[in-house]
Amino acid sequence: MTLDEKARNYTAAWNSGNPGAVAAHFAPDAQIIINRGDPHKGTQALHDMAAGFHAEFPDLQLTCDAVRGNGSHAVYLWTLRGHHAETRNPVTVSGWEEWDLTRDMAIAASLGWFDAEDYQRQIDGTT
């Protein structure tokens, strides 16, 4: 599998609305840390993390803006669009994940980043 295929498949998994499909892109003992928060480690925690985003944005659509890699390290740039489940406000936020990949292209570790203040302002509908 190429890095471009990995990015395409990962994006499709997020857009499927199936948290298990997202978690399947990670190694069994993998973790993701988002904006220096607590790690989501292991298949169940990764599933629950994705399920949380899908619950928060039932119409979540993710696009891959770019992907770059060097050996077992890659950067996946994305944009999330959707309407917040509670407020119904539209949200568009961009960010990236820094991946450490296994030989078979599973994500072993991911550091995710996005502008949390802008994200919350959009959810709240404030400027």
HELIX and SHEET records of a PDB file:
HELIX    1   1 LEU A    3  ASN A   15  1                                  13    
HELIX    2   2 PRO A   19  ALA A   23  1                                   5    
HELIX    3   3 THR A   43  GLU A   56  1                                  14    
HELIX    4   4 ALA A  116  ASP A  124  1                                   9    
SHEET    1   A 6 HIS A  40  LYS A  41  0                                        
SHEET    2   A 6 PHE A  26  ILE A  34 -1                                        
SHEET    3   A 6 ILE A 107  PHE A 114  1                                        
SHEET    4   A 6 PRO A  90  LEU A 101 -1                                        
SHEET    5   A 6 HIS A  73  HIS A  83 -1                                        
SHEET    6   A 6 GLN A  61  ASN A  70 -1                                        
END                                                                             
